[in-house]
Amino acid sequence: MQKHPIKVAVVSDVACPWCYVGKRRLESALQQWQGAPVEVTWHPFQLDPTIPEAGYDRDTYLTNKFGDRDLTDAMMHITEAGEGITLILGVL
């Protein structure tokens, strides 16, 4: 077995639902991993720095970013991607 840990750097926006899905999938993969130790380092990233501090409601944000709201619904399969992921309070 490899003695040196595998180093993984993750750049993620904590407000991004896709980043959360990726985080949970990484956690699941690491629980199943039986190889060398893995060290994960998290780095913050803001996907859209133009958002005001107060934020936008979801519909306004998606319409501003992508245009047609119906098209954004087709692109956002977050529900299907997140199925089977249990939200643990305090873990983001």
C-alpha positions as CSV (number, residue, x, y, z in Angstrom):
1,M,0.0,0.0,0.0
2,Q,1.2,3.5,-0.8
3,K,2.5,5.3,2.3
4,H,2.1,8.8,1.1
5,P,-1.5,10.2,1.0
6,I,-3.2,11.2,-2.2
7,K,-3.8,14.9,-2.1
8,V,-7.1,16.2,-3.5
9,A,-7.8,19.9,-3.9
10,V,-11.5,20.8,-4.3
11,V,-12.5,24.3,-5.4
12,S,-16.2,24.7,-4.6
13,D,-19.0,27.3,-4.1
14,V,-20.9,26.4,-1.0
15,A,-24.0,28.0,-2.4
16,C,-24.0,25.9,-5.6
17,P,-26.3,22.9,-5.5
18,W,-24.1,21.0,-8.0
19,C,-21.0,21.6,-5.8
20,Y,-23.0,20.1,-2.9
21,V,-23.9,17.0,-5.0
22,G,-20.2,16.7,-5.9
23,K,-19.1,17.0,-2.3
24,R,-21.5,14.3,-1.2
25,R,-20.4,12.0,-4.0
26,L,-16.8,12.6,-3.1
27,E,-17.5,11.8,0.5
28,S,-19.3,8.6,-0.5
29,A,-16.4,7.5,-2.8
30,L,-13.9,8.2,0.0
31,Q,-15.9,6.0,2.4
32,Q,-15.6,3.1,0.0
33,W,-12.0,3.8,-1.0
34,Q,-9.6,1.1,0.4
35,G,-6.4,2.4,-1.1
36,A,-3.8,5.0,0.1
37,P,-5.0,7.6,2.5
38,V,-6.6,10.7,1.0
39,E,-6.2,14.3,2.2
40,V,-8.9,16.6,0.9
41,T,-8.3,20.4,1.0
42,W,-11.3,22.6,0.3
43,H,-10.9,26.0,-1.4
44,P,-13.7,28.6,-1.7
45,F,-14.9,29.9,-5.0
46,Q,-17.7,32.2,-5.8
47,L,-19.4,31.1,-9.1
48,D,-21.0,34.5,-9.7
49,P,-19.4,37.4,-7.9
50,T,-22.0,39.8,-9.4
51,I,-24.7,38.6,-7.0
52,P,-25.5,41.3,-4.5
53,E,-25.0,40.5,-0.8
54,A,-28.7,40.2,-0.3
55,G,-28.9,37.7,-3.1
56,Y,-31.7,37.0,-5.6
57,D,-34.6,34.6,-5.5
58,R,-34.0,31.5,-7.6
59,D,-36.4,32.4,-10.5
60,T,-34.9,35.9,-10.9
61,Y,-31.3,34.6,-10.7
62,L,-31.9,31.8,-13.3
63,T,-33.8,34.1,-15.7
64,N,-31.1,36.8,-15.5
65,K,-28.3,34.2,-16.0
66,F,-29.9,32.0,-18.7
67,G,-32.8,33.8,-20.1
68,D,-35.9,31.6,-20.6
69,R,-37.0,30.0,-17.3
70,D,-38.4,26.9,-19.0
71,L,-35.0,26.3,-20.6
72,T,-33.3,26.5,-17.2
73,D,-35.6,23.9,-15.7
74,A,-34.5,21.5,-18.5
75,M,-30.9,22.1,-17.7
76,M,-31.2,21.8,-13.9
77,H,-31.6,18.1,-13.2
78,I,-30.5,18.7,-9.6
79,T,-33.3,16.7,-8.1
80,E,-32.4,13.5,-10.0
81,A,-28.6,14.0,-9.3
82,G,-29.3,14.5,-5.6
83,E,-31.5,11.5,-5.2
84,G,-30.0,9.2,-2.6
85,I,-28.0,12.0,-1.0
86,T,-29.1,12.5,2.6
87,L,-28.6,16.0,3.9
88,I,-26.7,16.0,7.2
89,L,-27.3,19.3,9.1
90,G,-24.1,21.2,9.6
91,V,-22.3,19.5,6.7
92,L,-21.8,21.7,3.6
